[in-house]
Amino acid sequence: MGLLASAPAVAADGPGKVAAPTEARHLQFIANRNQWARPVLFATDVPGGRLYLERGRLLQTLYDTKAVEELHHHKPDGRDHRIKAHAYSVSFVGANMQALVKGGDETGEVTNYFLGKDRSKWASNVPSYNEVRYQELYPGTNLRFYTHDEQLEYDFELAPGADAKRIKLRYEGQQKLAIVKGALQVTTSVGTVLEQSPVAYQLQDGRKIPVACRYMLSADNTLSFAFPQDYNHALPLVIDPVLVYSSYTGSTGSNYGYTATYDAQGNLYAGGVVFAAGYPTTTGAYDVSFAGSQDYGIMKFNPSATTRAASRIYGTYIGGGSDDHPHSMVVDPAGNLVILGTTSSSDFPTTTGAYDVSFNTGADIVVSKLNPTGTQLLASTFFGGNGADGQITGTLDKNYNDTYRGDVTTDAQGNIYLATMTTSANLPIVNGFQGTKGANSDAVVAKFSSSLNSLTWSTFLGGSGEDAAYSVQVDSTGTVFVSGGTTSTNFPGTQGGLNPQYRGGSADGFVARIAAAGNDLFQASYIGTPGYDQAYFLQLDRQGEVYLFGQTDGAYPVSAGVYSNPNSLQFLHKINRLLTTTRFSTVIGNGNSGGTNISPTAFLVDNCGQILLSGFGGNIANMPVTPNAIQTSSSGSSGSFGYFYIMQLSANASGLVYGTYFGNGSCHVDGGTSRFDKKGIIYQSMCVGSGSATLPITPNGFSATNNSTWNNAAFKIDVLQLDATFTPSATPGGSRIRTGCAPLTVYFTRPSVSGTSTNWTFGNGLSSTNATTTVSTVYNTPGTYIARLTVTDPSNCIQSATATDTIVVYGLPPAAAGPDRTICEGGSVTLSVPDAGPGVTYAWFPPTGLNTTRGRTVVASPTANTFYILTTTTPNNCTGKDTVLVSVAPRPQVTASAGVVNEFTGVPVAFSSTATAAVGSYAWDFGDGTFGTGATPSHTYTRPGTYVVRLTARYGSNGQCEEARTVTVNIFQEEKPNVITPNGDGLNDTFRPLVTLQPVDIQIFNRWGKKVFEQSNYTQGWGQENVPGGVYFYQLKSNTGESWKGWVEVVH
């Protein structure tokens, strides 16, 4: 999702000036220390603009890059050119305006700003960061900006329970806003920004689970996110839109790419021309100042450096007040850089004692030598005459970059050899086999001493037409081989050669073998067809046989048994050392017979006879590419500009080994040669514009940004070298991991399989010889492990390759949630876990019934059975998990009852209880100090009274829950009184026997046996004052048949 906004509003009186971007650096976020307006917190430079991060919005400046590019080939004219600019912003609607905005992962680089005379706008030692984070921008939601593979990305990170619907982004200032095929198109007056469809995922058990996500755009240009299938709100959610910026190299002054070379340490040298100040020179470099018009810009890189800043060894200007062009470079045996070029500057720097310190006229050839640190010009000389020297014109100037071709090399003693051309009849010729120039231009071959203080030999090489030499090689005997192009039908030395006669067409290629002393042309030959042909590069194999790489528009012969791309117009030709016999020839390209595909820029035959070549072009679609190509497409090419193409063929061109594109649709060179070393590594310079695709830039590349319209980009690719690189990841083919948590399964993925012998050692005692692109192992124990891959070539043509990576495996934190618990309805339980170690965090899920979801101790009060998940997380993001079940015991409906509620002492009373759910135990309190258990106990009371009996029914896993019920019983004691005193005092006035709780019939007899009283359902009223005193006998009968007899005395 593109949150990248744009530039300050354009002034009303017309487009504003666009300042040149700052010196090239990798993508980073620079803090505002008052060098910018107060709302800005951080900013980052991007091609064609700058992104500003404010507290409540994002703002980006954009300018018309295409208008700038139109100035590419125009010299400075002293006038200001006003370039159109535009701005739009993105505001966080409803966000927390007090959210903490903080930089993270400080780069260690600082920037100084001294802008204008207002010292309050000055800032020094301003830090920069690799990421910026908005914390709690929305509730439970963070926003993180960061870089990945030199691309600007950002994530919305949502905690569990956070609401993604609250994220709303309002776009203002653009011309048009629309969603097209899922992507957001932001149209401005200087172009359209395409923001890719959003990506969302959730992490579950360390795996990314994709979540369907899309943009939603309201009528007021407010963007939000929709989730058609919803997502698990109990897990964190990451919304990860991607906005990609192209990566380039270069200076703030336009800087065209010409030539590149290498040294024994694998360092890369890039040479080109610079049109202004702003080339990133280094402290102590030979020349840190722009001299005028066009200067050399020479930069030395260390591709093995781990940081961008460290990868630049030096950067320097070389030149005078007029136009200077570097054509070819090579490093001599002492590690010094030798540069072949041409100049129109009379003040081009030369050194004391050099062969020629005076400028001649027009354009001169110049040869210069820099020391390994780029701090000293060791030697520099002119080499020219009264014409134009070194710069190709006319019929031979076929390709965009042909004007500034030519080649330089050295021998084991450091002597310097040149292959070039001249129109000067008085060019110094010393000890050469041809002392007179032909009618037009001639090729020139020369040998200088290592110190450039003497010209050992030099010679013209040509006939009556146009002739130019482009490539030179010296074998172990000192014999010199050159190739080039000619229109001369009388080119010297061709008799007895492979093709003694001019082949026809507008031009032929040629190849020549020259004596070590330069005084004899051993043999030459025309190369080509009846059409146009030129031989731009020459290489020698171990046997001294000759290989040529060139262009044709004829039907170049294709030998049997070799690889070819029929109807193509680039040729490869192998000839014997004597230049008399063809070994093989073939054509390569895209089969488009309507024109050549590539302008050759580099060529190599390695020690095993494998062939490597490169070139660039706009008519470059459908070139043969292999599955392991760095780039498989050439989209956006046009005219002479487009992509570089790199090819590797097996020995004697028997098959295609590798083919790839490299570039961005605008790549080319403005002249010069680049090189492969004998290990098959290409060192290539380019001139790069904005293009239509992303130029691949390595993370340690000195500059990831094209800070001017055109920049000299350079690359190094190990085409032939075995590739042992691999990426450890958590999933097959996933992103790189360096750490993980035991048990950790690591997948090691190779970009491609090279070599036929593979040996993996994983550092955990296990190994593999599996030659597939992905292998895996499991690290069960915490520790540091070194994984190593060694790839070898059994034929020993290619040096073995080894790569290592370190995997740190952390232990899991203990997560002990304890035993399962049971609570009663409406109850709670405290869950507490042991300390798992320093820095460990504790998270509980789900939040239902918890007083908090964080910390070692929580109180759980669920209303239903709930599994709680405890997650412990270390500072290394290793997690331990445990679960605890909190069960809610169902509350039973309990009853308690007595068999009778009225009973006599000594008679057992039966009690009983019922329950609607399981009850673990019953406890009875009979109210007389005695107790019982069970669902149906029986109890006998010994004393009369009213007793409240309490039942406690316990339930739950451990009987921790209880329900209580009561029942009341009345206990009576049998009473058969022997004396009553009916005196009206209310005490013992009547006869009140209690022998049963049932109604009784009574008969009372005097001592003579006379019945004196009888009553059914006796109501206990006998014995009033009218009853005579004396002894009486009674008989009681119940309605159940029981009877009782006794006596009672009435006393008055």
SEPA-108467 format. One record per residue (C-alpha): z, y, x. Coordinates in steps of 0.25 Angstrom, whole numbers, plus 5000, padded with zeros to 4 digits. Each point is the difference from the previous one (the first is absolute). Layout:
ZYX ...
This chain:
500050005000 499650135007 501150105000 499350075011 499850144996 499250115006 500050145006 500550144997 499250074990 498750075005 500150155001 499250074989 499150075009 499349875005 500349875007 501150015011 499849975014 500549855004 500849995012 499649895010 501049894998 501149975010 499849925013 499749854996 501249924997 500349884992 500450024985 501450054999 500950094992 500450135007 501350074995 500050144996 500850095009 499550134994 498649995006 499549984985 500450064987 501449974995 499749904989 499349915010 500949895006 499049915007 498550015003 499049915006 498650035005 498949924994 498450015002 499550114993 501450064996 501549995000 501049944991 501350084997 501249924994 500950094992 501349974992 499349994987 498649995003 498949975010 498950105004 498849975009 498950095006 498649965000 498850065006 498549975000 499849905011 498549994997 499850145003 500749995013 499149885004 498850094998 500450085012 500049875009 498850035008 500050154999 500550075013 501150114998 499550134995 501250095001 500150014985 501149964990 499549894990 500850004987 500249864995 500349974985 501449954998 500849954987 501449964996 500749914990 501449964998 500849884994 501350034993 501149904997 500250024986 501549994995 500449965014 501350025007 499850145007 501249975009 499549875005 500349985015 498750015007 500249945014 499149965012 500149865006 499649935012 499950125010 498849995008 500650065013 498950115000 500350144998 499150124997 500150155003 499550114991 499950145005 499250064989 499750155000 501050115005 501049974989 501149925008 500649954988 498749924998 500249945013 500649865002 500149915012 500449855001 499649974986 500249854997 499149914994 500249874992 499249884996 500550004986 500650094989 500949964989 500350074987 501449934996 500349994985 498850084996 500149944986 501349924996 499949875008 498750045006 499750045015 498650055005 499649965014 498950065008 499649925013 498849965008 499449865002 498949975009 499750155001 499950014985 500950094992 500749924989 501250024991 500849914990 500950034988 501249915002 500749974987 501449935000 500349904989 500150064987 499350135004 498950054990 498650015006 499650084988 500850125005 499050025012 499050114996 499150085009 499350124996 498850045007 499650155000 498950085007 498949895001 498750024993 500049874993 500949884998 499649874995 500349855001 498749925004 500049855001 501550005001 500050115012 500450144999 498950105003 500550145004 498850105000 500150125008 499050115005 499849945013 499949854996 500749894992 501249935004 500149854996 501449944998 499949854999 500649924988 501549995001 500649875005 501449954995 500949885004 501449955000 500749925011 500649874995 500549915011 499350085011 498649984993 499250114994 499749974985 498950094995 500250084988 498850054992 500050155001 499050114996 499950164999 500250074987 499550154999 500550094989 499250124995 500850105009 499649935013 501349925001 499949875007 500949884997 500149855001 499849894990 500449865001 499149924990 500849875001 501450075003 500849955012 501449945003 500950124999 501149935006 499349995013 499650125009 498550054998 499150075010 498850084996 499150015012 498850094999 499250015012 499250125005 499249985012 499650105011 499049985010 500449995015 499350075011 500250045015 499650135007 500350155003 500150124991 498750055006 498749924997 499949895010 498749915000 500149865006 499149965011 500549905009 501149905003 500549905011 501149925005 500949975012 500649875006 501350024992 499250014987 500250154998 498950074991 499350125005 499350094989 499050115004 499450104991 499750154998 501050104995 499550134993 501350085000 501450015005 501049904993 499649875008 501449935002 500150015015 501249955007 501050085009 499550005015 498649964996 498850045009 499650114990 500750044987 499150114996 498750014993 499050065009 499050044989 498849954992 500149855002 501049935009 500349855004 501249954992 500549885008 501249924995 500649875006 500849914991 500949885002 499749914988 501349915004 500950124997 501049984989 500050144995 498950104997 500550115010 500149895011 498649954998 499450135005 500050005015 499350135002 499050104993 499250105008 498950104999 498950005010 498950105000 499450145002 499650124991 498849934994 499649874995 500649875007 499749864995 500649875005 499049895000 500749885006 501349965007 500549895008 501349975008 499849975015 500849905008 501150105003 500350034985 499350145000 499150044989 498550035003 499350084990 498550025000 499650124992 499050124998 500450155000 499450134998 501250075006 499850075013 501550005002 500249854997 501149965009 499649935013 500949965012 500050055015 499149915008 499249954988 498549965002 499650124992 500950124995 498950094995 499450004986 498549985001 499350044986 499949964986 500949884999 500549935012 500649865001 501450005004 500949895006 501550015000 501249925003 501450024994 501349935006 500749894992 501050104994 499050114996 500650105008 499050025011 498550025001 499849915013 498550035001 498950064992 498650045004 498750054994 498749925001 498850074995 498750085002 499250114994 499849934987 500849934989 500849885006 500749894993 499750044985 498949924993 499050074992 498649974994 499549864996 501149935006 501150084992 499949904989 501549984995 501050114996 500849985013 498849985010 500050145006 501349975007 499849865005 500149955014 500949915008 501049995012 500649895007 500749975013 500049885010 501249945007 500150115010 500050114990 498650055002 499450064988 498749974994 499250084989 498949974990 499450124993 498850095000 499450135004 498950104998 500350065014 498949985010 501050055011 501249914996 500649955014 499349875004 500749935012 499549875005 499349964987 498849914998 499450114991 500150145005 499050074991 500350024985 498949974990 499350104990 501150004990 501449955001 500549895009 501149905000 501050035012 500849905007 501050055010 501249955009 501150095004 501249985010 501349984993 500550145004 498750064994 499850075013 498749935004 498849954992 499749865006 498749994994 499250044988 498749984994 499050034989 499649894991 498850034991 498550024998 499250104993 500750004987 501450024996 501049915006 501549994999 501149905006 501149974990 500849885007 500449965014 500649875006 500349975014 500149855004 500949945012 498950025010 499850154996 498749984993 499950104989 499449974986 499650114990 499450004987 499550114991 498750054992 498750055005 498750054994 499349995014 498849905000 500150005015 501549975002 500349965014 500349865005 499549924988 499049925006 500549855002 501050034989 500249944987 499250104993 499150085010 499350084990 500450104990 500349934987 499550114991 500650094989 500750135002 501049955011 500349875007 501349965006 500149975015 500949925010 500050025015 500649935012 500350105012 500449975014 501550025004 499550115010 499250074988 498750005009 499349894993 499649964986 500049855000 499549984986 499850074987 499549964986 499650064987 500949954988 499550004986 498949984990 498850084995 500950094993 501250095004 501049935009 501150055010 501049925008 501350084999 501049905006 499949905012 501149905004 500049895011 500649864998 500749925011 498749955005 499450145001 499149984988 499650124992 500350034985 499550124993 500450064986 499050104994 499250044988 498649974995 499150034988 499149885004 500149854998 500949975011 499849855004 501249914996 500249885009 500249864994 501549964998 500650135000 500750084990 499250114993 499950094988 498650004996 499250134999 501150075007 499750115010 501149995011 499649905011 500849925010 499249955012 500449915012 499150005012 500249935014 500550085012 498650025005 499650074987 498849904999 500449904989 500650014986 501249914998 500150034985 499850124991 500550034985 500250114990 501350044993 500350094988 499950004985 498549964999 499650144996 498650015006 499950144995 500850065012 501149975010 501449974995 500850045012 500050095012 500549925012 501350055006 500649885008 499649875005 500649885008 499749865005 501349935004 500349905010 499749894991 498750064995 500550054987 499350134995 500750114994 499450134995 500350124991 499250124994 500150094988 499150044989 499850054985 499049894997 501049895003 500349934987 499949855000 500249985014 500549865004 501650004998 500949885002 501349974991 500950055011 499350145000 500950125002 499150074989 499049924992 499350124993 499250125004 500250084987 499750155001 499050005012 498950105000 498950055009 500449985015 501549994997 500749894994 500849885007 500049945013 499649855001 500649905010 499449865002 500349885009 499049895003 500349875007 499449975013 498550025001 500050064986 500249864994 500850054988 500850114993 501550005004 500450134994 499550124993 500750124994 499950144995 500950115005 500050144995 500150094987 498650034997 499950125009 500149945014 499050025011 500050055014 499350125005 499649945013 500549915011 500349865003 501349924996 500349865006 500549864999 500949945011 499749865005 501149954991 499250044988 500850124997 499250124994 500450145004 499250094991 500050154997 499650064987 499750134993 500749994986 500050094988 500749984987 499149894995 500149924987 501049895005 501349995008 499849995015 501049895005 501050065009 501149925007 501450044998 500150045015 498850085000 500350145006 499550074988 499749954986 499450134995 498650065001 500650145003 498650065001 498749984992 499549905011 500849935010 499849915012 500749874995 500049885009 500449864998 500249875008 499749874994 500349865007 498749944995 499949895009 501449985004 500849894992 500850054989 501549955000 500550114991 500849964988 500850054989 501349944996 500350024985 500849954988 498849954993 498649955005 499250125004 501150104996 500550125007 500749995013 501549975001 500950015012 501349954994 500549914988 501149924995 500349865003 499449904995 498850085004 498649954998 499050085008 498549994999 499250035012 498650054996 498850035010 498950094997 499049895004 500149875008 499450025014 500049905011 500049854999 501449985005 501250054993 501549995003 501150064992 501550005004 500950064989 501350015008 500849914991 499649875008 498849984992 498550015004 498649984994 498649995005 499450034986 498850085002 499950064986 500250154996 501449974995 501249925005 501550004996 501349965004 501550024995 501150065007 501349944995 501050065009 500350155003 499450055013 498950075008 498749915001 498850035008 498749944994 498949985010 498549974998 499149965011 498549994998 499149945011 498649975002 499749875007 498750055006 500950105008 498950114997 501050084992 501450035005 501149944992 500850094991 501550004996 500750084990 501550004997 500850064989 501550004998 500749954987 501450044997 500749914990 501350054994 501149914993 500250014986 501350074995 501049914993 500050024985 501249934994 500250044985 501149904998 500149894989 499550014986 501050084991 500349994985 500650124992 500550014986 499250084990 500350155003 500649965013 499550035015 500149945014 500050065013 498949955010 500350025014 499249955013 500449995014 499650115010 498649955005 499950095013 499850155004 499050074992 499849904990 499750054986 500449924987 499150014987 500349934987 499049974989 499950004988 500850134997 500449944987 501550014998 500350055014 500850125004 499150025012 498849935007 500450045014 501249955009 500849885003 500850014988 499550014986 500749984986 499149924990 500250014985 498849934994 500049964985 499249885003 499849905011 499450075012 499449965013 500350115010 499250005013 500650065013 499150055010 500550035014 499150085009 500150035015 499550135007 498949915004 499649974985 500449865001 500649954987 500949904995 500249964986 501049924991 500349994986 501249994991 500049964986 501050084991 500249924987 500550064988 500949894993 499750004985 501250044991 500349894991 500550024986 501449935000 501049964989 501449965000 500749934988 501349924997 500049874992 501150064992 500650145001 501449964994 500749885005 501449955003 500649995014 499849865006 498749984993 498750015009 499150124997 498549975003 499150125006 498550005001 498950095006 498550014998 499050085009 498550034999 499749995015 500649925011 501550035003 500649955013 501449994996 501050034989 501450055002 501050014989 501350084999 500849944989 500950124999 501349925003 499950015015 499149875001 498549995003 498949904997 498649975004 498749944994 499350044987 500949924991 501450005005 501349964991 501450075002 501349974994 501050124998 501549975002 500450144994 499650064987 499350145000 498750074999 499149975012 498750075005 499249905007 499050055010 498749935004 499350045013 498649945001 499450015014 498550005003 499150035011 499649935013 501550015005 500750034987 500150145004 499650054986 501049984988 500150014985 501350014993 500449964986 501449994992 500549924989 501450024993 500949884996 501350004992 501049895005 501149974990 501349915003 500549904989 501350064992 500949924991 501250094998 501449934996 500750134996 499650124991 500950124997 499450074987 500850135001 498950104998 500050045014 498549965002 500449905011 500049854997 500150034985 499149894996 499649865004 498750015009 499649875006 498750005009 499549865002 498550014998 499050114998 499549934987 500650044987 501249904996 500749964987 501650015001 501149924992 501450045003 501249914995 501550035000 500949915007 500149924988 498649975000 499650104989 498750075001 500350155000 498750055004 498649965000 498750085004 498649975003 499450095011 501350045004 500150155003 501450005008 500850074989 501149904997 501450035003 500350134993 501450054998 500149924987 499949875007 501449945001 500549975014 500049865005 499249905007 498649974994 498949905003 498550035000 498749925001 498750075004 498649944998 498750065004 498749984993 499549905011 501249914997 500950035011 501550024996 501350055006 501549984996 501250075004 501250084996 500550154999 501350064997 500150134992 501150095004 500550124993 
